[in-house]
Amino acid sequence: ARIETTEQEQPLILSSLDFDTIESNRMVETTLAQMRLKRSESGENLTPDQMVQQQPPVKSSLNPDVMQAKLDVEYLWRYRGRLVGSIQVQVEETLGHYAEWLEISAGEIRRLNGFNYGKPIRISESIMIPLRRVTKEVFEEKRFEYHKELVEDFFVSYRVEKVLTYTIKRGDNIWTLSKEKFEVPLWLIKKYNADLDFNALLPSQKLLIPIIEKIA
């Protein structure tokens, strides 16, 4: 591995939550394509993909910072008489988080998406969530507050000292780089590499690594 020390302009951490998440390699588009949505009024059978295409993106009630982080519910439609939304998995999120924010069980989310028990979700994966217990706005607010507190709590004790440029080598993965090699939170690395697909790192790619130090 080759590590080059390069001073980089640091992005604003607290003003623009631009996280991207974790845990299943099954995309909601694939899951949806295997299902059939029945429109209750017309009786016309449409695939979920077709239904999503006919639905315009849901207007978010969240502020621009949250929109940049993709923490909003992207689409809404009815599946078997119940309201369902589509979201993108973000860094540091799990099915357990979604279940808590939705006030349902994680098993209900697994069944809706066809996930096997114990199978993790992946960063940037699209999944369906049932909105039968809370509204879209309540879910988005709880999600936003979780990420906001994650950042604020971290920077109470730590600060970014400098930023290094790391060259990806064969065998690297973002989890070991984050937790073992550099000991930097994954969400913070993602903040400095917003456009990089952490699920498909390639040798010779450049990764910006914020080096942190504890505040005395």
N, C-alpha and C positions, 0 to 999 in steps of 0.2 A: 504494500500500500504506500502511496505517496501523499504526504500531508504538506500542503503549502499554506503558510500563514499569510493571510490577506486581510487587511482591514476593510470591512465592508460597511456601507451605510446601514445602520440598524433600522428595521421597520418599526412602526409604532405598534407596540404590543397590546396595549389596553384599548386603543381606539378602534381597532378593526379586527374582530375575531374571525380569523380566516382558517379555522381548523378543518381538517378532513379526517375521518375515523378508522374503526377496526372490525374485525371478526366476520364471512361465508362466501364462497366463490360462486354462489348461485345468484344471478341477477334477477331483479323483479320482472324484467322484460321476458326472461325465459320462463319464469314461474307463471306470469300472467298469460303467456302464449299457450299454456297448457290448460287453461281454464276457459269457461264460457260464462259471459255475463248476460243475464236476462233482463231486458228492460221491462219494468213492471207495467208501464202505461201502454206501450205499443205492442208488447209481446215479441218484439223483434230481437232475434239472437245476434249478439255481437261478441267478438272476442274482446277480452280486456284491453289488448293493445289498441284495437280500433276505438274502444270507448275512450281511452286515454288521449288518443289523437284528436278526438272530437271535442275534448274538454280543453278550454284555454287554461293556462297556468293560473293557479289560485293567487289572488292578490294578497300579499302578506301584510299583516298588521304590525310587523316588527320594523325596527329602525334600519337604516342603510347598512350599519355595521353587521347586523345579524344577517342581512341579505347576502353580503359578501361572504359570510361564513357558510352559506347554504344550510342554515338551521331552520328554514321555513318548510312547511308542508307544500310540496310542489304541485300535486294534483289531488282532486277530490272526485270520487264517484261512488255509486251505490253497487254493492256486490251482495246478491241474495238478500236484498232488503236492508242492508246495513251500510252505514257510511264508512268508507275506507279512504285513506290518504297514502301518498307515496313520498318517501323521504330518502335522502342520501346519508349513509352512515358516515359519522365524523370521528376524528381521533378521540380516543378515550371513552368511547361509547360502547355499551353492550346491550344485549336484549333485555337484561335485567333493568338497565336504566329506562328503556322504553316502557317496560311493563310498569315500573313505578310511576312514571309520568302519565301513563294512560290509565292507571288504576285497574290493571288487569293482570293476568298471569303471563309469564314469558312463553308458556306453552301455547297460549292462544295465538301469539304472534308467529310461533313456529308453524302451527297448523295452517294459518292463513297463507304463509309463504312456501309451505312444503319443505321446511327445513327439518333435517334429522336432529334428534336430541344430541347436544354436545358439539354440533358443527358450528364453528365460529363464523361471524360475519366479517366482511372485509371493508377496509377504507374505501370510501366512494361508492360502495355497493348501494343499489336502490332496493328498498324493501317496502312492503305494504304494512300499514298500521291500522287497526280498527279504532274508530273514534265514537264508540258507543257510550263511554263513561265520561269523557271530557271533550271539550271543544277543541278545534284546531288551534285557536288562540291560546288556550290554557296550556296545551302541549308545547307550543312554541315558546311560551314564556318560561316554563319550567326548564326547557332545554337550554335556552339562552342563559338563564341564571346559573345553571350548572357550569357552563363553560366560562362564564364571567368570574365565578368564584374560584374556579380552577386556576385561572391566570392571576387573579388578585392575591390569592393565598400564596402562590409561588413567589411572587415578587415582594412579598413582605419579608422574605428571608434570603432571596437570591437576586443577583443582578447579572446582566450579560457583560462580561469583561471584554471580549473580542469575538471575532468571527473568523473561522478557518475555512479554507477550501479543501475538501477531501475528495480524492479520486477513487471512485468505486473500483474494487477489484473482484475477481471471480470468487464466488462463495459468500460475498457480503449479503446481508439482509438488514433491513431497517431496524428490526427489533434488537439484534445483537449490537448494532452500531449505537443505538440509542441507550440501551440499558447496560451494556458491558464495556464497550470501547470508550465511549465519550461520557456516559452517565448524564445524559441530558434528556429531559422529557420529550417524548415523541411529538406532542402538540407544538412544542417550541421549535423543533427541527422543521416541522411542516410549515410553520409560520415563515421560515426563511427560504422554503422551497415549495411555494404554493402550487406551482405548475408541474411539479415532478410527480410521476406515478410511483408511489412507494411499493406497489405490488409488482412492478416490472423494472427493477433496477438493473442496469447493464454495465459491464466493465467499461472503464474510461469515462463514465458520466461524472459530472462534478456535483458535489453536494456541499451546501453551505452549512457549517456546524457552529452554532453559537456556543462559546465556552463560558460557563457560568462560574460564579464564585459566591460564597456565602457572605452575606452582609454582616459585618462585625457588630 
